[in-house]
Amino acid sequence: MRADDPQAEPLHIVDRATGLFNDRFVRPVLEDELARAHRYQRNLGVLLIEVNGALPPDEALKTMAAALASTVRDVDTPGVLGRTPPQLLAILPDTDVAGTAHAANRVLVAVNEALQAQGAQAAVGLVCVRPGQRVRAGAVIESASRSLRSGRPEMMGKPA
């Protein structure tokens, strides 16, 4: 099917339940931001937010997404990474480890305040990708997942 065909199905890049970018869109954006950070020798922060609780996934995602979207900067890219367990990803261009930690704290407070009424809580994993080494999106997401489980930030790339 051709892109200019009026019968063509639109490419859905937005998650209908949350209004955030979906997994099919946010992963390539992460790859692009990683390449840009490497090329221009910039830091890149990544947050992985996951809910702990017995909420239905769509309800948890909607609540988390609204809090995340109202907390991140205009230049950041929030998106849905997974539904089971409900996971959101935030890509923070040109953000060092201190800025990423500050953003993680703001996001965690906002998301937990939003989830409090439903009796659930969120956790956040954070990764700061330093310039100087090419890193792939899958490795960054794995690193963010480790950070989420350990409660400690992860650093990728060469030290300054």
N, C-alpha and C positions, 0 to 999 in steps of 0.2 A: 504494500500500500504506500502511496506517495504522500509526503508531508503536506503538499498543497491540495490534496484530495478533500473535498468538503465532507466526505463520508468517514474520514479518518477519525479514529478515537483519539481524544486528547491524551497526552502523556501526563499522567497524574503524578505530581511531585509533592502534593500536600496531603497529609494524613487527614482524612475527613473527620475523625473524632476529635482531633486536637487543634487543627489549623496550623500545625507546625509542619516543616518539611518531613517527608517520609524517608525510610531507610534507603530506598533506591536512589534518592537524591542526595541525602546527607553524606553518604560514604564517598561518592565522587567529589563532593565539595571539600571533604576532609583531605582527600588526595591532592586536590588543587591547592589548598591552603598550605599543605606540607611542602609541596614543590615551590610555592611562592616564598615561604619562610626560608627554605634552603637557598634558593637563588638570591634573595636579597639579604641573607644573613640576619634574619629576624627570629625572635622567639614566637612560639605558638602555644597557647594554653588549650587544654581539652578537659571538659568535665563530663563525667558519666554519673547520672542520677538514677537511682533505683529505689523503688518503694518496698518497704517491709510491712506486710500486713495482709489481711484477708479481703481486701477490696477487689471487686471485679476489675479486670485489667483496663477496660475502657474508661471506667469511672476514675480510677487512679491516674491514668494518663491525662484525662481532661483536667483534673485538679492540678497535677504537677505541671502540665504545659502552660496553664494560665499563669501560675506563679513564676515559672521560668521566663516566659515571654515578657513579663512585666519587670523582670530583674536584670536581664542582660542588656548590653549596649546595642545600638543600632548596627554597628559593624560586626557583631557576633552572629553566628548562625546556630539557632537551636533546632533540634530535630528529634524525631522518634527513632530510636534504635531498635527496640524490641517490645513485644507485647507481653510475653510470658518469660520472665517477670517483666513488669512494666519498666522500661528504661528510656531515658532521654539522654541526648548528647548535646553539648554546647561547644562550639568551636570559637575560640577567642584569639583572633589574629593579633599579632604584635603585643603579646602579653607575657611578661616574665613570670618567674615563680611566685614572687610576692603578689603580683596582680592576679595571678590565677588563684592563689590561696584566698585572697580577698574576695574575688568573685565567687569562689566555692562557698565561703562563709555566708555571703549575701543570699545566694541561691538556696542553700540549705535552710537558712532561717525562714525565707519566704515559702518554700515548699512545705516545710514542716508545720508552719502556721496554717497553711491551706489544708493540710491533711489532718490536722489535729481533731477536727469535728468528726472525722470518720474513724478515728482511733488508729490511724496508721502513721508510720514515720518513714522518712527517706534517709538514704545514705548517699554520700557523694565520693567519687574517686576522681583524683586530678592528676594530670600529666602536664609537665612543661617540656616542650621540645625545644632544645637549644640549637642554635645554628651550627653548621659545620659538618653535619652527617645526614645523609638522605635516609629518611624513615618512611615506612609504608603505613597506610591507614590501619590495616589489620593488627600490626604490632602496637600501634598507639592505643587501639581499643582494648587489646589484651592487657597492656600496661595499666590502663585506666581501671579495668576490671580487678587487677591485682591490688591497686590502690584502694578501691572500694572495699575489698575484703580485709585488707590490712589496716586501713585507716591512716596510711602514710602516703604522702605525695610521691610520685615517681618522676624521675628526670630521665630524659632521653637526649642523645646527642653528646657532643664533646663539651667538657667544662670550658668556661671562658678563660 
